[in-house]
Amino acid sequence: MENLLTPQDVAKVLKITVAKVNELCRKRMLKCVQVNSRVRRFAEQQIADFIQSQTVGSDEPCKTPVAIQPRKVVRSAREKRVELDEPPGGDESDLKKLRKEIRELWR
């Protein structure tokens, strides 16, 4: 019978937090031995299998998508004024009411 590891032991091995270990178990990415509803233990082979499943080789594409940061659109103050002066589908009085509400909120 092999030794079973605690979530704290697994966190140290993987250099992640215990909360992340529990999250990986809930997502069923990391297999574990569920002793009862609150206690999990991990076989060394389960940890080795997880590491192998997350390892990216040179000929294998990455399984985890890379987060792409949206580009920030910078507009000049003049462009912003033009947008406020010409609301789509609204008339001049609606725009004045909206500006008044915004000013009141900032006070």
N, C-alpha and C positions, 0 to 999 in steps of 0.2 A: 504494500500500500504506500502510495507516495504522500509526501507532506502537502497539506493544504495551506494556502496563504490567505491572510486576511485582506480586506480592501486597503488597509494602510500599507501592507507589504507590497501589494500590486502597485499602489500609487508611487511608492519609492522606486520600484523597478522601472516603471514607465515614465517617471519624473513628471507626474501630473497630480492633481488634487484628488482626494477621496470622492468628492462630489462628482468629478468627471468620470471616475471609475464606475460609480453607481449609475450615472447617465448612460455610459456605454453599455452597461448591463440591461438597463431599461429599453434601450434601442436594439437590443439583441445583437450588438456588434461584438461584445465580449462575453463569452460563455462563462457560466459559473455554476457552482453547486449551491442550490438554494436549500439551506438547512431548515429554516422556517421563514415566516413572512418578513422578518427583520435581519436575518443573519445569512450572509453570503460567504462562501469560501471558494478559492480558486486553485485548481490543479496547475502545476508548472507547465504541463502540456497545453492547457487552455491559453495560458499567457503566450507561450511560444507560437501557437496557432494564430492568435490575434496579431502578434508582431509580424508573422509571415503574411497574413492577409492584408496588412496595411503597408507592406514594403513594396515600393515601386521600383521595378527594374528598368534598365535602359531601353528594352524593347517593348515594354508594357506601358500603356498610357496611365496617367494618374487617375485614380478613382474619385478623388475629391475635387470638385470644381473649384477653380480659383476665383475668389471674389473680385469683381471688377468694380472699381470705384467710379461713380458717375462724374462726368466732367462738370465743373462749375461754370455756369454761364454768367459772364460779367456784362452788365449793361451800363451805359452811361446815364447820368442823372437826366439828361435831356430825353432819352428814350423812355425813361420811366414816366416823365411828365406827359409825354405824348400818349402813352398807354392810359394814364389816368384821365386825360382830357377827352379821349375818344373811346368811351366804353362800348363794347359790342352790344347792340340791341338796346341800349339804355339812353335816356335823354338827360339833359343838363340838370334837371331837378333831382333825379335819382343820385347823380354823382355828388351833388352838393350835400344831400342827406347822408350819404355814405362817408364823405369826408368829415362831416360834423360828428357822426358817431365815432369815427376813429379818433378824432381829437379828444372827445370826451373820455374815451377808454384810456388814453394815455395820460390823463390828468390824475 
